[in-house]
Amino acid sequence: MCRDPTRTTDRYKIQTGGRTVTTDLCDQDAAPIVELMEKIKKVSPGQKTRGMARVATMEEIEALKKARK
């Protein structure tokens, strides 16, 4: 929570592991969160990152199986 009452804030809601945190942050305090969100947005849907499993549709899985035969 931004402690400077003169700054405008935006509300951020973060959810992980069944826990939700909601807070109002100014641009300066929110910078690390915004940077993280930009990095996540740049990851293409099929691209793997550390700790991230690739997600595929059933059709993609079946096509991969047929291609291996």
C-alpha positions, 0 to 999 in steps of 0.5 A: 500500500502506498503510504503517500496520500498525494499519489494516485494509485491503482488496485492490484489483486494477486492470487496464488496457492488459494490465497488472494491479496488486494492492495492499492499501489502508486506507479513507483510501488507497483513497478516490480509487479508491472515489470513481472506482468510484462515479462509474462505477457511476452512469453508465447503460449507454446514457449516454456519457461522455468517452472512452467509446463507446456499446455497443449490441446488434445488435438495437438497431442494426437497430432504429435503422436501421429507424427512420431509413428 
